């Protein structure tokens, strides 16, 4: 709904029509929470919102196969700290080339898979600004819960959880 807030002017008196195109994912796009949020926004902003659903089986994106491959690689693996996801993602695919190599090529602009009529211009990863100057803090309750979780982890990983910035 933030998208609508940014796009619309606060004092708009004429009804405007906004069309959302959604895939058929029931949990994300075909649920009562989203429908009620769209309805509430439409009523509050005096706009018409139309949600169109794409035909099942015709909504595959380039990232879908990457996510699927990484999820299969994750199956039956223990992940103790977030950094372990990096090695799992790197090892998820070997042919035709590892994802790490594809990402490196994308970063340097040598390989830019995108939709034919995309208005998005890829930028090198290195040109993006940091969002934070320091590691964000987690709340005290979450820190306590993670300390309790250490009982189930090998001791080699305890220092990571001890070093998390918290309130």
C-alpha positions, -999 to +999 in steps of 0.1 A: +000+000+000+030+023+004+032+023-034-003+038-036+005+063-009+035+076-028+019+077-062-014+094-052-017+131-043-034+136-009-060+161-023-070+141-053-108+146-058-112+126-090-113+088-088-082+071-101-079+035-113-049+014-102-044-020-117-023-046-099-011-077-118-006-107-095+005-142-100-017-170-088+001-175-054-028-180-030-007-172+001+006-139-012-019-126-037-052-144-032-059-140+005-084-120+026-057-099+042-045-085+009-081-081-004-091-062+027-060-040+025-067-031-011-104-024-003-095-002+027-070+017+006-094+022-023-121+035+001-097+058+020-081+072-012-112+074-033-097+052-060-106+021-080-083-008-075-084-037-099-064-068-092-058-090-123-044-125-119-020-139-145-028-173-160-014-202-140+018-216-154+026-184-174+042-164-146+077-178-143+104-153-137+141-157-141+146-158-104+121-186-098+145-213-110+174-199-090+152-199-058+141-234-065+176-247-070+188-230-038+158-244-019+167-279-031+203-274-020+191-263+014+170-294+019+183-315+048+211-290+056+217-275+090+222-237+089+236-223+122+244-187+112+232-165+083+267-165+067+263-202+059+236-193+033+264-178+011+282-211+007+249-229+001+239-204-026+274-207-042+272-245-044+236-247-056+244-248-093+275-257-112+263-258-149+260-239-171+278-216-146+276-211-108+252-184-096+282-166-080+297-162-114+265-150-129+260-124-101+296-112-106+290-108-143+258-089-136+276-066-111+302-056-137+276-052-165+288-081-186+256-101-183+222-084-178+193-107-181+162-086-180+129-084-197+130-070-232+110-039-224+122-033-189+125+003-178+149-007-150+186+002-156+210-022-138+236-005-117+268-020-103+264-034-068+295-014-057+278+019-065+250+013-040+252+032-007+252+014+026+218+016+044+234+016+079+267+029+093+266+003+121+250-031+125+213-026+134+204-036+170+178-063+177+154-060+207+164-074+240+137-101+238+150-114+205+185-114+218+174-135+248+156-160+225+187-164+204+208-170+235+184-198+244+187-212+209+225-216+214+217-247+235+208-265+202+239-252+182+275-264+181+297-242+204+316-229+173+286-207+165+280-193+200+303-162+195+282-150+165+250-149+187+269-134+216+282-105+194+248-094+180+241-058+188+210-055+210+191-031+233 
